[in-house]
Amino acid sequence: MPRIGAIFQPAFPPERLRAVVDAAEQGGVPELWLWEDCFQESAFATASAALAWTERLRVGIGVVPMPLRNVAITAMEVATIARMFPGRLLPGVGHGVQRWMSQTGSRVASPLTLMQEYAPALRRLLAGEEVTTDGRYVKLDRVRLDWPPAVVPPLYAAGEGPKTLHLTGEVADGTVLTGGTTVERAAQAVATIAAGRSAAGREGRNEVVVYLPAAFGRADAEARMARELTIWNMPDDQRLAAVGDASAVADVAARFFAVGVDAVVLQPTSDEPDLEGFLRHVGDVARQFSS
């Protein structure tokens, strides 16, 4: 079934999260996704809080930067949360913004190599295996989690360029596409990810998640979205967003579902004046795909 979710951007202070989570749970939003942008908020801390405050909401982490986190630490974080809230955590990893990685002294020369080593090691650790590996970046010596998750969550990896998208199909369970991805680029990404999975000899398919900038029905919605896309400095051919009422936003989401995307996660503008109201509108969109 096509899935609709929402994003809580770390551009908003962490003390806003409780009200947003409550609005998501009460409004029928199936998934709330969180980011770990430098130097704002911890994804695992906010995910734990969001899950503890709710009963049914699934929480996605899209994504934590791999260079900042040793893979064993990431496995411990994911496993702990997944054991406390089985079936409700959707963890994701990514390259990280290279400028930020440089600021922290964690930038790697080959982000692709890091993902190629990191994601398989993380999936094996979460599966309860003992892992020994001596890669360029990931080095583990007989590491095994004492408390692996009873329900192993799918691991998502973020991708944008064709090489990374292909690699996510090889090494992850799902792929996260960034905000501003057009329907045409999403269709290409779905094919590239599938090719990567096939090349690795893996059965099944990666779930594909896309972030869709959205602004609902206020008089200033179009102006706010135009400012947001300008701030992102997106080329005109990548400026896809959804503006209007729930039906208008659902129409744009449906175009992604038609090309093989599994989940459309609606992203508010960074100056959204009513985050709780935004979540209620997201619930309205989700209900249009629930039957």
BELLINMO-V667692 format. One record per residue. N is the residue number from 1. RES is the residue in three letters. PSI is psi in radians with two decimals (* if undefined). Layout:
BEGIN
n | res | psi
N | RES | PSI
N | RES | PSI
END
This chain:
BEGIN
n | res | psi
1 | MET | 2.34
2 | PRO | 2.44
3 | ARG | 2.49
4 | ILE | 2.36
5 | GLY | -3.03
6 | ALA | 2.83
7 | ILE | 2.39
8 | PHE | 1.90
9 | GLN | 2.42
10 | PRO | 0.04
11 | ALA | -0.39
12 | PHE | 2.51
13 | PRO | 2.64
14 | PRO | -0.44
15 | GLU | -0.20
16 | ARG | -0.25
17 | LEU | -0.70
18 | ARG | -0.81
19 | ALA | -0.65
20 | VAL | -0.76
21 | VAL | -0.77
22 | ASP | -0.73
23 | ALA | -0.66
24 | ALA | -0.81
25 | GLU | -0.79
26 | GLN | -0.50
27 | GLY | -0.02
28 | GLY | 0.43
29 | VAL | 2.16
30 | PRO | -0.62
31 | GLU | 2.44
32 | LEU | 2.18
33 | TRP | 2.52
34 | LEU | 2.64
35 | TRP | 2.84
36 | GLU | 1.32
37 | ASP | 2.44
38 | CYS | 2.41
39 | PHE | 1.25
40 | GLN | -1.48
41 | GLU | 2.56
42 | SER | 2.24
43 | ALA | -0.71
44 | PHE | -0.63
45 | ALA | -0.81
46 | THR | -0.64
47 | ALA | -0.75
48 | SER | -0.76
49 | ALA | -0.80
50 | ALA | -0.70
51 | LEU | -0.67
52 | ALA | -0.51
53 | TRP | -0.15
54 | THR | 2.97
55 | GLU | -0.57
56 | ARG | -0.33
57 | LEU | 2.29
58 | ARG | 2.52
59 | VAL | 2.13
60 | GLY | 2.55
61 | ILE | 1.87
62 | GLY | 1.30
63 | VAL | 2.99
64 | VAL | 2.50
65 | PRO | 2.16
66 | MET | -0.71
67 | PRO | -0.48
68 | LEU | -0.33
69 | ARG | 2.13
70 | ASN | 2.43
71 | VAL | -0.55
72 | ALA | -0.66
73 | ILE | -0.76
74 | THR | -0.74
75 | ALA | -0.71
76 | MET | -0.76
77 | GLU | -0.90
78 | VAL | -0.80
79 | ALA | -0.73
80 | THR | -0.85
81 | ILE | -0.72
82 | ALA | -0.57
83 | ARG | -0.63
84 | MET | -0.54
85 | PHE | 1.19
86 | PRO | 2.36
87 | GLY | 0.08
88 | ARG | -0.05
89 | LEU | 2.35
90 | LEU | 1.55
91 | PRO | 2.57
92 | GLY | 2.64
93 | VAL | 2.80
94 | GLY | 3.09
95 | HIS | -0.55
96 | GLY | 2.66
97 | VAL | 2.13
98 | GLN | -0.59
99 | ARG | -0.73
100 | TRP | -0.66
101 | MET | -0.64
102 | SER | -0.71
103 | GLN | -0.55
104 | THR | 0.02
105 | GLY | 0.33
106 | SER | 0.10
107 | ARG | 2.38
108 | VAL | 2.70
109 | ALA | -0.53
110 | SER | 1.58
111 | PRO | -0.58
112 | LEU | -0.74
113 | THR | -0.72
114 | LEU | -0.83
115 | MET | -0.68
116 | GLN | -0.56
117 | GLU | -0.66
118 | TYR | -0.89
119 | ALA | -0.81
120 | PRO | -0.69
121 | ALA | -0.73
122 | LEU | -0.76
123 | ARG | -0.67
124 | ARG | -0.72
125 | LEU | -0.76
126 | LEU | -0.44
127 | ALA | -0.03
128 | GLY | 0.17
129 | GLU | 2.72
130 | GLU | 2.24
131 | VAL | 2.21
132 | THR | 2.19
133 | THR | 2.56
134 | ASP | 1.24
135 | GLY | -3.01
136 | ARG | -0.65
137 | TYR | -0.58
138 | VAL | 2.03
139 | LYS | 2.04
140 | LEU | 2.46
141 | ASP | 1.72
142 | ARG | 0.87
143 | VAL | 2.23
144 | ARG | 2.36
145 | LEU | 2.35
146 | ASP | -0.56
147 | TRP | 1.19
148 | PRO | 2.74
149 | PRO | 2.43
150 | ALA | -0.64
151 | VAL | 1.84
152 | VAL | 2.11
153 | PRO | 2.68
154 | PRO | 2.52
155 | LEU | 2.16
156 | TYR | 2.62
157 | ALA | 2.43
158 | ALA | 2.49
159 | GLY | 2.64
160 | GLU | -1.00
161 | GLY | 2.83
162 | PRO | -0.62
163 | LYS | -0.76
164 | THR | -0.73
165 | LEU | -0.79
166 | HIS | -0.74
167 | LEU | -0.64
168 | THR | -0.62
169 | GLY | -0.54
170 | GLU | -0.68
171 | VAL | -0.17
172 | ALA | 3.03
173 | ASP | -0.37
174 | GLY | 2.86
175 | THR | 2.36
176 | VAL | 2.19
177 | LEU | 2.47
178 | THR | 2.83
179 | GLY | 2.48
180 | GLY | -0.12
181 | THR | 2.22
182 | THR | 2.90
183 | VAL | -0.71
184 | GLU | -0.75
185 | ARG | -0.58
186 | ALA | -0.74
187 | ALA | -0.73
188 | GLN | -0.71
189 | ALA | -0.74
190 | VAL | -0.75
191 | ALA | -0.72
192 | THR | -0.72
193 | ILE | -0.76
194 | ALA | -0.68
195 | ALA | -0.68
196 | GLY | -0.74
197 | ARG | -0.74
198 | SER | -0.72
199 | ALA | -0.52
200 | ALA | -0.01
201 | GLY | 0.46
202 | ARG | 2.40
203 | GLU | 2.95
204 | GLY | -2.78
205 | ARG | 2.71
206 | ASN | 2.41
207 | GLU | 2.45
208 | VAL | 2.19
209 | VAL | 2.35
210 | VAL | 2.42
211 | TYR | 2.28
212 | LEU | 1.95
213 | PRO | 2.35
214 | ALA | 2.56
215 | ALA | 2.25
216 | PHE | 2.49
217 | GLY | 0.06
218 | ARG | 2.82
219 | ALA | -0.53
220 | ASP | 0.17
221 | ALA | -0.82
222 | GLU | -0.70
223 | ALA | -0.73
224 | ARG | -0.72
225 | MET | -0.68
226 | ALA | -0.73
227 | ARG | -0.73
228 | GLU | -0.82
229 | LEU | -0.53
230 | THR | -0.72
231 | ILE | -0.70
232 | TRP | -0.22
233 | ASN | 0.76
234 | MET | 2.46
235 | PRO | 2.66
236 | ASP | -0.59
237 | ASP | -0.01
238 | GLN | 0.15
239 | ARG | 1.09
240 | LEU | 2.23
241 | ALA | 2.92
242 | ALA | 2.17
243 | VAL | 2.35
244 | GLY | -2.67
245 | ASP | -3.11
246 | ALA | -0.65
247 | SER | -0.70
248 | ALA | -0.73
249 | VAL | -0.71
250 | ALA | -0.62
251 | ASP | -0.71
252 | VAL | -0.74
253 | ALA | -0.69
254 | ALA | -0.54
255 | ARG | -0.63
256 | PHE | -0.76
257 | PHE | -0.61
258 | ALA | -0.39
259 | VAL | 0.20
260 | GLY | 0.07
261 | VAL | 2.44
262 | ASP | -0.59
263 | ALA | 2.30
264 | VAL | 2.09
265 | VAL | 2.06
266 | LEU | 2.26
267 | GLN | 2.04
268 | PRO | 2.81
269 | THR | 2.74
270 | SER | -0.16
271 | ASP | 0.44
272 | GLU | 2.11
273 | PRO | -0.23
274 | ASP | 1.40
275 | LEU | -0.72
276 | GLU | -0.72
277 | GLY | -0.66
278 | PHE | -0.78
279 | LEU | -0.66
280 | ARG | -0.69
281 | HIS | -0.66
282 | VAL | -0.70
283 | GLY | -0.66
284 | ASP | -0.71
285 | VAL | -0.78
286 | ALA | -0.68
287 | ARG | -0.39
288 | GLN | -0.25
289 | PHE | 0.13
290 | SER | -0.19
291 | SER | *
END
